[in-house]
Amino acid sequence: MFFTLGGFFVNNQAYNPFLPSYEYIPDAEPYVFGDRVYIYGSHDQFDGERYCMNDYVCWSAPVNDLSNWRYEGFIFGKDQDPLNADGKNCLWAPDVAVGADGKFYLYYFYEFEKVIGVAVCDTPAGKFQFYGHVQRKDGIPVGSVPGDIKNFDPGILVDDDGRIFLYSGFGIPYPDSTPFLPERVKGHLGGYVMELENDMITLKSEPRLLFPKKGLPSTVGYEGHEFFEASSIRKVNGTYYFIYSSVNGHELCYATSKYPDRDFSFGGTIISNGDIYYQGRKPQEMLNYPANNHGSIVEIAGKWYVFYHRHTNKHQFSRQDCAEPIIFEENGGIPQVEMTSCGLNGQPLRGIGKYDARIACNLWSKKGAKMTFFFKATLKGHPYFTQSGLDREDHPDQYIAELRNGGTCGFKYFSFEDTTKIGVTVRGTGKGVVVVKDNIDGKVVAEIPVSAHKDWQSFSSTIEIGKGKKPLYFTFFGKGFLDFQEFELRK
């Protein structure tokens, strides 16, 4: 029995990714200023050719409504720094802090360009103006002279006592003698910390190696999760939490200390963008297409969240920000959390309504998932997230492409009460059936016959899902492929 999907999209809910479908913000640093949470990150292009091709923009939301994100607009351009006046190099992951003067300071880095830039603004999301480069007292930028440290994506902390600490570094887990290493990644030893003067730009203490890269001494306790990149720092209940991306790339880890500049100990994994390690899951059992990860933690209206990013379009250059709730155990530990479709929502999504397929938190082919690299050919035959239209066009039409026989996408979680019908909107050459389960290895709750159509077409069936909090997993069995746009749950 076919019915037209003439239902409604469920408003006032927060989904992952939480920004509009056309927006590609990775590397997010979330902060609460006043009654709003602000997101500062890099800015990828849809189907970009390299990382972070767009200028910095900012988004914010009320702390009491994390479904209501507002575009704050352009805040800093890659050609505003005199060292990059031609706009040749892209702006990589930034961070923001409030100085003693009440102004907002933006710390940024160009792709392997040695120095850290600083811009300043009177408001959290206005147009930042170039301020200078992090420098020593003689005015020479840190990282600009031979033998100096190698900078990378900065993290900044203004401590409770007014002291200012800057974190920077990169640590590819190979010796510099490795034949295939490009010259620009050689000489990086790991993550550094340095203290700044109250002017937010001048060194007060020399950089010191805090998180050595894999292969160097002093990585005891970090084995298998050594520092790679993505420095971020937070202070929670008197303890400093250093959040970073490990040598595994896909995970955000944390280390803790009672001091901002020494004695950190490995804590664990907060999240993996392939759900690797969650509940003992092994790398070969990944539930998504993982690659690099970058983000941090923040408290919003009394609840804590981790922000991270996922990958789209079969490569690493079109990433989108997501978030999940986290908890702190009594000993200060943060248990690993899983990727979901409802991260900022605070509760499962409603079991009635229309949902974009793009909010899937799990995705794999009949052969499983695999790491995402730089070239689409490495994921040939695998499903992926993509969109029609060009970059920055306001098209709410992101979808899952090329779901072939045995391909699966999963959505977590929904609160079911009286759902009796389910429909999917698909297109493509696929002919067969979409089987819906109530867990990865759960029972079949619906079977939806589908046929080939060039344009989007809707198909439906009954569903026997019962009541309670449950995920939904859709698997296509048949010939050809499906593009999956949306699904609907009805009474």
RACORDA-V145347 format. One record per residue. N is the residue number from 1. PSI is psi in degrees with one decimal (NA if undefined). Layout:
BEGIN
N_PSI / N_PSI
END
This chain:
BEGIN
1_127.2 / 2_138.1 / 3_149.1 / 4_136.6 / 5_73.3 / 6_25.6 / 7_-150.0 / 8_149.5 / 9_140.6 / 10_109.7 / 11_173.4 / 12_31.6 / 13_153.4 / 14_137.4 / 15_169.9 / 16_131.1 / 17_150.4 / 18_-12.5 / 19_167.6 / 20_156.3 / 21_-26.3 / 22_-3.0 / 23_135.5 / 24_85.2 / 25_113.1 / 26_-176.7 / 27_34.6 / 28_136.3 / 29_110.5 / 30_138.3 / 31_146.5 / 32_120.5 / 33_116.9 / 34_-128.8 / 35_21.5 / 36_150.8 / 37_132.9 / 38_143.6 / 39_119.6 / 40_126.6 / 41_-179.0 / 42_-179.8 / 43_97.8 / 44_161.9 / 45_149.3 / 46_127.3 / 47_39.5 / 48_165.3 / 49_-10.5 / 50_175.6 / 51_144.2 / 52_49.3 / 53_-17.8 / 54_164.1 / 55_164.6 / 56_135.2 / 57_171.9 / 58_145.1 / 59_151.1 / 60_162.4 / 61_152.4 / 62_143.6 / 63_-20.6 / 64_8.9 / 65_85.0 / 66_11.6 / 67_-7.5 / 68_75.3 / 69_135.7 / 70_133.0 / 71_115.4 / 72_-13.1 / 73_-172.2 / 74_133.9 / 75_-24.6 / 76_135.4 / 77_152.0 / 78_-15.0 / 79_6.1 / 80_-18.7 / 81_128.1 / 82_-27.0 / 83_-9.0 / 84_38.7 / 85_-25.1 / 86_-3.4 / 87_20.4 / 88_-42.8 / 89_146.2 / 90_151.1 / 91_120.6 / 92_-165.2 / 93_126.5 / 94_177.1 / 95_163.8 / 96_144.9 / 97_157.2 / 98_125.7 / 99_173.6 / 100_-21.9 / 101_1.8 / 102_-1.2 / 103_160.9 / 104_127.3 / 105_125.0 / 106_122.2 / 107_128.6 / 108_170.4 / 109_134.8 / 110_150.9 / 111_100.3 / 112_37.1 / 113_23.9 / 114_-47.0 / 115_159.1 / 116_127.5 / 117_158.5 / 118_133.9 / 119_159.9 / 120_151.1 / 121_152.3 / 122_-18.2 / 123_161.5 / 124_-21.1 / 125_31.6 / 126_-164.8 / 127_112.4 / 128_145.6 / 129_143.6 / 130_132.7 / 131_-38.5 / 132_-167.4 / 133_143.0 / 134_126.4 / 135_162.4 / 136_174.7 / 137_-19.9 / 138_2.3 / 139_-3.2 / 140_125.1 / 141_137.6 / 142_126.9 / 143_-4.0 / 144_-8.7 / 145_153.4 / 146_138.0 / 147_-5.7 / 148_173.6 / 149_160.7 / 150_115.1 / 151_163.2 / 152_165.5 / 153_109.2 / 154_151.5 / 155_142.4 / 156_142.3 / 157_124.6 / 158_109.3 / 159_170.1 / 160_-31.0 / 161_6.6 / 162_-10.2 / 163_148.2 / 164_124.5 / 165_132.9 / 166_133.0 / 167_139.8 / 168_146.3 / 169_169.6 / 170_146.7 / 171_72.9 / 172_133.5 / 173_49.1 / 174_147.8 / 175_152.8 / 176_-20.3 / 177_-6.0 / 178_124.5 / 179_-38.1 / 180_-3.0 / 181_127.9 / 182_152.6 / 183_-33.9 / 184_-18.0 / 185_-1.2 / 186_151.6 / 187_-5.1 / 188_128.5 / 189_-8.6 / 190_-154.3 / 191_133.2 / 192_159.8 / 193_144.0 / 194_146.2 / 195_143.3 / 196_156.9 / 197_172.7 / 198_-14.6 / 199_-2.4 / 200_10.0 / 201_-19.0 / 202_135.3 / 203_135.4 / 204_-30.1 / 205_151.2 / 206_148.8 / 207_141.4 / 208_134.6 / 209_119.0 / 210_-35.0 / 211_88.5 / 212_148.3 / 213_166.1 / 214_135.7 / 215_-14.4 / 216_160.1 / 217_170.4 / 218_29.1 / 219_16.8 / 220_132.6 / 221_-16.9 / 222_6.1 / 223_127.7 / 224_-8.7 / 225_34.1 / 226_157.7 / 227_137.6 / 228_-55.2 / 229_-171.8 / 230_50.9 / 231_130.1 / 232_145.4 / 233_138.1 / 234_153.7 / 235_123.5 / 236_117.2 / 237_43.5 / 238_-1.6 / 239_138.4 / 240_127.4 / 241_115.3 / 242_115.1 / 243_135.9 / 244_164.3 / 245_130.9 / 246_179.9 / 247_-16.3 / 248_-15.6 / 249_-51.5 / 250_-11.9 / 251_148.0 / 252_122.0 / 253_173.2 / 254_153.0 / 255_151.6 / 256_155.4 / 257_160.5 / 258_0.3 / 259_149.7 / 260_-14.2 / 261_15.7 / 262_168.2 / 263_38.7 / 264_144.3 / 265_142.1 / 266_135.3 / 267_-47.3 / 268_-170.7 / 269_132.5 / 270_-46.5 / 271_150.6 / 272_136.3 / 273_19.0 / 274_8.3 / 275_25.5 / 276_140.3 / 277_-20.4 / 278_124.4 / 279_37.3 / 280_9.5 / 281_132.7 / 282_159.6 / 283_-37.0 / 284_-3.9 / 285_21.1 / 286_145.7 / 287_12.1 / 288_-175.2 / 289_89.6 / 290_162.8 / 291_-146.4 / 292_159.4 / 293_151.5 / 294_136.6 / 295_-160.1 / 296_-172.8 / 297_156.1 / 298_149.8 / 299_125.3 / 300_115.8 / 301_43.1 / 302_-1.2 / 303_146.5 / 304_144.3 / 305_153.3 / 306_133.3 / 307_138.5 / 308_-178.0 / 309_158.2 / 310_169.2 / 311_147.2 / 312_169.3 / 313_24.9 / 314_15.7 / 315_-178.5 / 316_6.3 / 317_8.8 / 318_80.6 / 319_151.9 / 320_140.8 / 321_141.0 / 322_170.4 / 323_151.8 / 324_147.7 / 325_144.9 / 326_166.1 / 327_157.5 / 328_126.2 / 329_169.4 / 330_-30.7 / 331_5.5 / 332_-4.3 / 333_154.2 / 334_106.4 / 335_144.4 / 336_140.9 / 337_161.3 / 338_160.4 / 339_138.4 / 340_174.0 / 341_-7.0 / 342_30.5 / 343_-55.5 / 344_1.0 / 345_-24.3 / 346_-8.0 / 347_168.1 / 348_155.0 / 349_155.6 / 350_144.7 / 351_8.4 / 352_130.6 / 353_-179.0 / 354_134.9 / 355_139.0 / 356_139.2 / 357_-21.0 / 358_-15.1 / 359_11.2 / 360_135.8 / 361_-14.0 / 362_142.5 / 363_130.9 / 364_164.8 / 365_-178.9 / 366_-30.3 / 367_4.6 / 368_-169.3 / 369_171.2 / 370_168.4 / 371_144.5 / 372_130.8 / 373_-142.8 / 374_-12.8 / 375_134.3 / 376_-29.0 / 377_-24.8 / 378_-16.5 / 379_28.2 / 380_131.3 / 381_-1.7 / 382_149.7 / 383_159.8 / 384_161.6 / 385_135.0 / 386_-174.9 / 387_163.8 / 388_170.0 / 389_-177.8 / 390_172.3 / 391_137.4 / 392_6.7 / 393_136.6 / 394_69.7 / 395_112.3 / 396_52.9 / 397_27.9 / 398_145.0 / 399_170.8 / 400_125.2 / 401_146.6 / 402_52.6 / 403_109.8 / 404_179.9 / 405_122.0 / 406_-5.6 / 407_142.0 / 408_141.8 / 409_140.0 / 410_146.9 / 411_127.5 / 412_134.3 / 413_167.5 / 414_152.3 / 415_107.3 / 416_141.1 / 417_-58.5 / 418_36.4 / 419_128.7 / 420_-13.3 / 421_148.8 / 422_140.6 / 423_154.6 / 424_146.7 / 425_117.7 / 426_170.3 / 427_173.4 / 428_-169.8 / 429_-0.4 / 430_137.8 / 431_121.4 / 432_-133.1 / 433_141.0 / 434_114.6 / 435_130.7 / 436_129.3 / 437_160.7 / 438_12.3 / 439_173.0 / 440_-49.0 / 441_30.0 / 442_-167.2 / 443_154.1 / 444_124.1 / 445_-13.5 / 446_151.4 / 447_121.3 / 448_106.1 / 449_138.3 / 450_154.6 / 451_167.3 / 452_134.7 / 453_140.5 / 454_-38.1 / 455_167.4 / 456_132.7 / 457_144.8 / 458_139.2 / 459_153.8 / 460_169.3 / 461_178.5 / 462_161.2 / 463_138.2 / 464_86.2 / 465_-19.5 / 466_-157.9 / 467_158.5 / 468_-177.3 / 469_118.7 / 470_153.8 / 471_172.5 / 472_132.6 / 473_122.9 / 474_125.7 / 475_129.2 / 476_130.3 / 477_121.3 / 478_-164.9 / 479_156.3 / 480_-154.8 / 481_159.1 / 482_138.9 / 483_133.7 / 484_113.5 / 485_-47.3 / 486_168.3 / 487_160.7 / 488_139.7 / 489_128.6 / 490_161.8 / 491_NA
END
